[in-house]
Amino acid sequence: MPFSSLRLRPEMTAALQRRFSAPTEIQTLSVPAALGNQDIVALAQTGSGKTLAFGLPLIEKALNQPELTSSIVLTPTRELAGQITHSINAIASDIAIENEAGITCLTLTGGCDINEQLEQLHSMPNIVVATPGRLLELMTTHNIGFDTLQSIVLDEADRMLDMGFWPDVSKLLTLLPSKRQVMMFSATFSQELEQKAQHFLFEPQRIQAQAIEDDVRERINESLYLVNKGSKANVLIAQLQLHKSKQTLVFVGAKDNADAICKKLNKAGIPSAALHGNKDQSEREDTLTKFKSGEIQALVSTDLLARGIHIESLPLVINFDLPSDPKTYTHRVGRTARAGQNGTAISLVCHGETAYLEAIRTHTERELPLAELEGFPVTDKPSTGNSKRAPRDKQANRRTNKKTSIKQFRGKPRGKKPQ
């Protein structure tokens, strides 16, 4: 189906045809409904083209009223917000070649100067892409309103729920104009999300693009290795040296662990950087830019980059830690094998993560066998679930916890008999 079938204005169709051969399935299904101002619930996997599925209608509406802020996109992470803005601006700049009306898209996230953002809002950007916390702060603390708003997009809605952002999302939806179109895009749609969403959706059109996971799965070579917990860093270095990948995304579970691993990799001569929520926004943007350009070989990240972020030709993903949520495993390994390419995903698993592995196997309905690596014998023993502490020690600890006065911690005086 050609772009001309989407009922977009000619200059936008021309701009799209210069960049793409044809619309994706989610774009074909979503764009006409969005242009018709229908509320939408769309299920679409990462990599399906969903950013332009909502971005194209938002640009079209902005061209109809270029002097107003007509749309807001809410998204869970700063990185994803920046990527959405980049995608929208790329199409808008092409349209500007044939249309004098310039479309502006503004990113509002934490970690940036809020006073500068307030000044940018006064210029009435056509489209605002924001993380929930920063937008809520601007609206409640600085009394910013969006009276001209026509459309609200909730991108990665399931992840905003999982990350605990839903209270902010709900508050924002009560502050924004009640007469508006709401479009919700999500990779999964749980019963909890269904219940929460029904409060602000009006007769939504439900759209589901065919799952692309099976096709991606066939192009990912997955390997899972059983290793000692204390050997993981050395195994990671060995795997990076073995594969010699120009770009590797390494996922960890904790922010502190990301920094510690990064130091070890750099010491081993592997150019690396860490990316997590404790980094300020400019540092995060600079790190991601360097990684995409190949200046950084290994990017050690928390699940900030597990979903939504597109990195061209990423050949290797390594799970240093298995995620506790099995869905996150699927999103992590899905960072590779993009755009029809093949990729490799490696997971380092210690005995303490076997419950996570079983949950992943159940979720993916795949065997995912564990292998051992030559040169890294497994000497750790599986946990029996029993405590190693002797019963007497437990009793002593309980007695200590019951003491409330420092005098109770002193031993009996020596050499004196009680009076």
C-alpha positions as CSV (number, residue, x, y, z in Angstrom):
1,M,0.0,0.0,0.0
2,P,1.5,3.4,-1.0
3,F,1.8,6.5,1.3
4,S,-0.8,8.2,-0.9
5,S,-3.5,5.9,0.5
6,L,-3.0,7.3,4.0
7,R,-5.0,10.5,3.2
8,L,-2.1,12.8,4.1
9,R,-1.5,16.1,2.3
10,P,0.6,15.9,-0.9
11,E,3.7,17.5,0.5
12,M,3.9,15.1,3.4
13,T,3.3,12.1,1.1
14,A,6.2,13.4,-1.1
15,A,8.5,13.8,1.9
16,L,7.7,10.2,3.0
17,Q,8.3,8.7,-0.4
18,R,11.7,10.3,-0.5
19,R,12.6,8.4,2.7
20,F,10.6,5.2,2.7
21,S,9.3,2.7,0.1
22,A,6.0,2.1,1.8
23,P,4.2,2.5,5.1
24,T,4.4,-0.2,7.7
25,E,1.4,-2.2,8.8
26,I,0.9,-0.2,12.0
27,Q,1.1,3.0,10.0
28,T,-1.4,1.8,7.5
29,L,-3.9,0.9,10.3
30,S,-3.3,3.8,12.6
31,V,-2.9,6.9,10.5
32,P,-6.4,7.1,9.0
33,A,-8.0,6.5,12.4
34,A,-5.9,9.1,14.0
35,L,-6.7,11.6,11.3
36,G,-10.4,10.9,12.0
37,N,-9.8,12.0,15.6
38,Q,-10.7,8.6,17.0
39,D,-9.3,7.4,20.3
40,I,-6.9,4.5,19.6
41,V,-5.4,1.6,21.4
42,A,-2.6,0.1,19.3
43,L,-0.5,-2.9,20.0
44,A,2.7,-2.7,18.2
45,Q,6.2,-4.1,18.9
46,T,9.3,-2.0,18.9
47,G,10.7,-1.6,15.4
48,S,7.2,-1.7,13.8
49,G,7.2,2.0,12.8
50,K,4.9,3.1,15.5
51,T,6.6,6.5,16.1
52,L,5.5,7.7,12.6
53,A,2.1,5.8,13.1
54,F,1.2,8.6,15.6
55,G,3.8,11.2,14.4
56,L,2.4,11.6,10.9
57,P,-1.1,12.5,12.1
58,L,0.4,14.9,14.7
59,I,2.3,16.7,11.9
60,E,-0.7,16.9,9.7
61,K,-2.7,18.5,12.5
62,A,0.1,20.9,13.3
63,L,0.1,22.0,9.6
64,N,-3.6,22.7,9.9
65,Q,-3.0,25.0,12.9
66,P,0.7,26.0,12.8
67,E,0.3,28.8,15.4
68,L,-0.9,26.4,18.2
69,T,0.4,23.6,20.4
70,S,-1.9,20.9,19.2
71,S,-0.3,17.6,20.5
72,I,1.5,16.1,23.4
73,V,3.4,12.8,23.4
74,L,4.1,11.2,26.8
75,T,6.9,8.6,26.9
76,P,8.7,6.9,29.8
77,T,12.4,7.8,29.3
78,R,14.5,10.8,28.2
79,E,16.2,8.8,25.5
80,L,13.0,7.7,23.9
81,A,11.6,11.3,24.1
82,G,14.7,12.5,22.2
83,Q,14.4,9.8,19.6
84,I,10.7,10.6,19.0
85,T,11.5,14.3,18.6
86,H,14.3,13.5,16.1
87,S,12.0,11.3,14.0
88,I,9.2,13.9,13.9
89,N,11.6,16.7,13.1
90,A,13.2,14.8,10.3
91,I,9.8,14.5,8.5
92,A,8.8,18.0,9.4
93,S,12.0,19.5,7.9
94,D,11.4,17.6,4.7
95,I,7.9,19.0,4.5
96,A,9.2,22.5,5.1
97,I,11.0,22.3,1.7
98,E,7.6,22.3,0.0
99,N,5.6,24.1,2.7
100,E,6.4,27.4,4.2
101,A,4.9,26.5,7.5
102,G,7.6,25.3,9.8
103,I,6.6,22.6,12.4
104,T,8.3,22.8,15.8
105,C,8.7,19.8,18.1
106,L,9.9,20.4,21.7
107,T,11.4,17.9,24.1
108,L,10.6,18.3,27.8
109,T,12.4,16.0,30.2
110,G,14.1,16.1,33.5
111,G,17.8,16.8,33.7
112,C,17.5,19.9,31.6
113,D,17.2,23.6,32.6
114,I,13.6,24.1,33.4
115,N,13.8,27.9,32.9
116,E,15.0,27.4,29.4
117,Q,12.2,25.0,28.8
118,L,9.7,27.6,30.0
119,E,11.0,30.1,27.5
120,Q,10.8,27.5,24.7
121,L,7.1,26.8,25.7
122,H,6.3,30.5,25.3
123,S,7.0,30.2,21.6
124,M,4.1,27.7,21.3
125,P,5.7,24.6,19.8
126,N,3.3,22.6,17.7
127,I,4.2,19.2,19.3
128,V,5.5,18.6,22.8
129,V,7.3,15.3,23.6
130,A,7.7,14.9,27.3
131,T,8.3,12.5,30.2
132,P,5.4,12.6,32.7
133,G,7.3,13.9,35.7
134,R,8.7,17.0,34.0
135,L,5.5,17.9,32.2
136,L,3.6,17.6,35.5
137,E,6.1,19.8,37.2
138,L,5.8,22.5,34.5
139,M,2.0,22.4,34.7
140,T,1.6,22.4,38.5
141,T,4.5,24.4,39.7
142,H,4.8,26.9,36.9
143,N,1.1,27.0,35.9
144,I,1.7,26.0,32.3
145,G,-1.5,25.2,30.4
146,F,-2.3,23.6,27.1
147,D,-5.8,24.9,26.2
148,T,-5.3,24.4,22.5
149,L,-4.4,20.7,22.8
150,Q,-6.1,18.4,20.4
151,S,-4.3,15.1,20.8
152,I,-2.4,13.1,23.5
153,V,-0.3,10.1,22.7
154,L,0.8,7.6,25.4
155,D,3.8,5.8,23.9
156,E,5.1,2.7,25.6
157,A,2.1,2.8,27.9
158,D,2.8,-0.6,29.4
159,R,6.3,0.5,30.4
160,M,5.0,3.7,32.0
161,L,2.8,1.5,34.1
162,D,5.6,-0.9,35.0
163,M,8.0,1.9,35.9
164,G,5.5,3.5,38.3
165,F,4.7,6.6,36.2
166,W,1.0,6.0,36.0
167,P,0.0,8.3,38.9
168,D,1.7,11.2,37.0
169,V,0.0,10.1,33.8
170,S,-3.4,10.0,35.4
171,K,-2.9,13.4,37.0
172,L,-1.8,14.9,33.7
173,L,-4.9,13.6,31.9
174,T,-7.1,15.4,34.5
175,L,-5.2,18.7,34.0
176,L,-5.2,18.6,30.2
177,P,-8.3,19.6,28.2
178,S,-11.1,17.0,28.5
179,K,-12.1,17.3,24.9
180,R,-9.2,15.7,23.2
181,Q,-8.1,12.6,21.3
182,V,-6.1,10.0,23.2
183,M,-3.9,7.5,21.3
184,M,-2.2,4.8,23.3
185,F,0.6,2.7,21.9
186,S,1.9,-0.3,23.8
187,A,3.9,-3.5,23.1
188,T,1.7,-5.4,25.6
189,F,-1.8,-4.8,27.1
190,S,-2.3,-6.3,30.5
191,Q,-5.5,-6.5,32.4
192,E,-4.3,-3.8,34.8
193,L,-3.5,-1.5,31.9
194,E,-6.9,-2.2,30.4
195,Q,-8.6,-1.2,33.6
196,K,-6.7,2.0,34.0
197,A,-7.0,3.0,30.4
198,Q,-10.8,2.7,30.1
199,H,-11.2,5.8,32.4
200,F,-9.8,8.2,29.8
201,L,-10.6,6.5,26.4
202,F,-13.8,7.0,24.5
203,E,-14.9,4.2,22.2
204,P,-11.3,3.6,21.1
205,Q,-10.5,1.8,17.9
206,R,-8.3,-1.2,18.7
207,I,-5.5,-1.9,16.3
208,Q,-3.0,-4.7,16.4
209,A,-0.2,-5.1,13.9
210,Q,1.0,-8.6,13.3
211,A,3.7,-9.7,15.7
212,I,7.1,-9.4,14.3
213,E,8.8,-11.2,17.2
214,D,8.9,-14.6,15.4
215,D,10.7,-13.1,12.5
216,V,13.2,-11.3,14.8
217,R,13.7,-14.4,16.9
218,E,14.8,-16.4,13.9
219,R,17.5,-13.8,13.2
220,I,18.9,-13.7,16.7
221,N,21.5,-16.3,17.8
222,E,20.8,-16.7,21.5
223,S,23.4,-18.2,23.8
224,L,23.1,-18.6,27.6
225,Y,26.1,-19.5,29.7
226,L,26.2,-20.8,33.3
227,V,29.0,-19.0,35.1
228,N,30.1,-18.2,38.7
229,K,28.7,-15.0,40.0
230,G,32.2,-13.7,40.8
231,S,33.4,-14.6,37.3
232,K,30.9,-12.6,35.3
233,A,33.1,-9.6,34.7
234,N,36.0,-11.7,33.4
235,V,33.5,-13.7,31.2
236,L,32.1,-10.4,29.8
237,I,35.6,-9.2,28.9
238,A,36.4,-12.5,27.3
239,Q,33.2,-12.5,25.2
240,L,33.8,-8.9,24.0
241,Q,37.3,-9.8,23.0
242,L,36.1,-13.0,21.3
243,H,33.3,-11.4,19.2
244,K,35.2,-8.2,18.4
245,S,31.9,-6.3,17.9
246,K,32.2,-2.7,17.1
247,Q,29.1,-2.0,19.2
248,T,27.8,-4.1,22.1
249,L,25.0,-3.2,24.5
250,V,25.5,-4.7,27.9
251,F,22.5,-4.8,30.2
252,V,22.8,-4.8,34.0
253,G,20.3,-4.7,36.8
254,A,21.7,-2.0,39.1
255,K,23.1,1.5,38.4
256,D,26.1,1.0,40.7
257,N,27.0,-2.2,38.9
258,A,27.0,-0.4,35.6
259,D,29.7,2.0,36.7
260,A,31.8,-0.7,38.2
261,I,31.7,-2.9,35.1
262,C,32.4,0.0,32.9
263,K,35.6,0.7,34.8
264,K,36.7,-2.9,34.5
265,L,36.1,-2.9,30.7
266,N,38.0,0.3,30.2
267,K,40.9,-1.1,32.2
268,A,40.9,-4.1,29.9
269,G,41.3,-1.8,26.9
270,I,37.6,-1.9,25.8
271,P,36.3,1.6,25.2
272,S,33.2,1.7,27.4
273,A,30.7,4.0,29.1
274,A,27.8,3.6,31.5
275,L,24.2,4.9,31.0
276,H,21.6,5.0,33.8
277,G,19.2,7.2,35.6
278,N,21.8,8.8,37.9
279,K,23.6,10.4,34.9
280,D,22.6,14.0,34.0
281,Q,20.8,14.5,30.7
282,S,23.7,16.1,28.8
283,E,26.0,13.2,29.8
284,R,23.3,10.6,28.8
285,E,22.8,12.2,25.4
286,D,26.6,12.5,24.8
287,T,27.1,8.9,25.8
288,L,24.4,7.6,23.5
289,T,25.7,9.7,20.6
290,K,29.2,8.4,21.0
291,F,27.9,4.8,21.1
292,K,25.8,5.2,18.0
293,S,28.8,6.7,16.2
294,G,31.1,3.8,17.2
295,E,33.3,5.9,19.5
296,I,32.3,3.7,22.4
297,Q,32.5,-0.1,21.9
298,A,30.5,-1.3,24.9
299,L,27.6,0.6,26.4
300,V,26.7,-0.7,29.9
301,S,23.1,0.2,30.6
302,T,20.2,-0.4,32.9
303,D,16.9,-1.1,31.3
304,L,16.7,2.6,30.2
305,L,17.6,1.2,26.7
306,A,15.7,-2.0,26.8
307,R,12.8,-0.7,24.7
308,G,12.1,2.0,22.1
309,I,15.6,3.1,21.4
310,H,16.8,2.3,17.9
311,I,20.5,1.7,17.2
312,E,21.4,1.0,13.7
313,S,23.3,-2.3,13.0
314,L,23.7,-3.3,16.7
315,P,25.3,-6.8,16.3
316,L,25.6,-7.9,19.9
317,V,23.6,-7.7,23.1
318,I,24.9,-9.2,26.4
319,N,22.8,-9.7,29.5
320,F,25.3,-9.4,32.3
321,D,22.4,-9.8,34.7
322,L,19.1,-11.6,33.9
323,P,16.0,-9.3,34.3
324,S,13.5,-10.3,36.9
325,D,10.7,-9.5,34.5
326,P,10.7,-12.1,31.6
327,K,9.1,-9.5,29.2
328,T,12.2,-7.4,29.7
329,Y,14.4,-10.2,28.4
330,T,12.5,-10.2,25.1
331,H,12.9,-6.4,24.8
332,R,16.6,-6.5,25.6
333,V,17.5,-9.1,23.0
334,G,15.3,-7.3,20.5
335,R,17.8,-4.4,20.4
336,T,19.8,-6.5,18.0
337,A,18.7,-8.1,14.6
338,R,17.0,-4.8,13.6
339,A,15.9,-3.9,10.0
340,G,16.2,-7.4,8.7
341,Q,19.7,-8.0,10.0
342,N,21.0,-10.8,12.1
343,G,22.3,-10.4,15.6
344,T,23.7,-12.2,18.7
345,A,22.4,-12.2,22.2
346,I,24.4,-13.6,25.1
347,S,23.2,-14.1,28.7
348,L,25.5,-14.8,31.7
349,V,23.6,-16.8,34.2
350,C,24.6,-17.7,37.8
351,H,22.9,-20.2,40.0
352,G,21.1,-17.4,41.9
353,E,19.3,-16.4,38.6
354,T,17.8,-19.8,37.8
355,A,14.3,-18.7,38.9
356,Y,14.5,-15.7,36.5
357,L,15.6,-18.1,33.7
358,E,12.7,-20.4,34.3
359,A,10.3,-17.5,34.1
360,I,11.9,-16.4,30.8
361,R,11.6,-19.9,29.4
362,T,7.9,-20.0,30.3
363,H,7.3,-16.5,28.8
364,T,9.1,-17.2,25.5
365,E,8.1,-20.8,25.3
366,R,11.6,-21.7,24.3
367,E,14.1,-24.2,25.9
368,L,17.0,-21.7,26.1
369,P,19.5,-24.3,27.3
370,L,22.5,-23.4,29.5
371,A,26.0,-24.2,28.4
372,E,29.3,-23.9,30.2
373,L,32.3,-21.9,28.8
374,E,35.7,-23.4,28.4
375,G,38.2,-21.8,30.7
376,F,35.5,-20.7,33.2
377,P,34.5,-23.8,35.2
378,V,31.5,-23.5,37.4
379,T,32.4,-24.0,41.0
380,D,29.5,-22.2,42.7
381,K,26.8,-24.6,44.1
382,P,23.1,-24.1,43.6
383,S,21.4,-22.6,46.7
384,T,19.5,-25.2,48.8
385,G,17.3,-22.5,50.3
386,N,18.6,-23.2,53.8
387,S,20.5,-20.6,55.8
388,K,24.2,-21.2,56.5
389,R,23.9,-19.5,59.9
390,A,23.8,-21.8,62.9
391,P,20.7,-21.7,65.1
392,R,22.7,-20.5,68.1
393,D,23.8,-17.4,66.0
394,K,20.2,-16.6,65.1
395,Q,19.2,-16.7,68.8
396,A,22.1,-14.4,69.7
397,N,21.0,-12.0,67.0
398,R,17.5,-11.9,68.3
399,R,18.7,-11.2,71.8
400,T,20.8,-8.4,70.5
401,N,17.9,-6.9,68.6
402,K,15.8,-6.8,71.8
403,K,18.3,-4.6,73.6
404,T,17.4,-1.0,73.7
405,S,19.9,0.6,76.1
406,I,23.6,0.9,75.6
407,K,24.1,-0.5,79.1
408,Q,22.5,-3.7,78.0
409,F,25.3,-4.3,75.5
410,R,28.1,-4.2,78.2
411,G,29.3,-7.4,79.6
412,K,29.2,-8.2,83.4
413,P,32.0,-6.5,85.3
414,R,34.9,-8.7,86.1
415,G,36.5,-9.1,89.5
416,K,33.5,-7.8,91.4
417,K,30.7,-9.7,93.0
418,P,27.2,-8.5,92.7
419,Q,26.2,-6.2,95.6
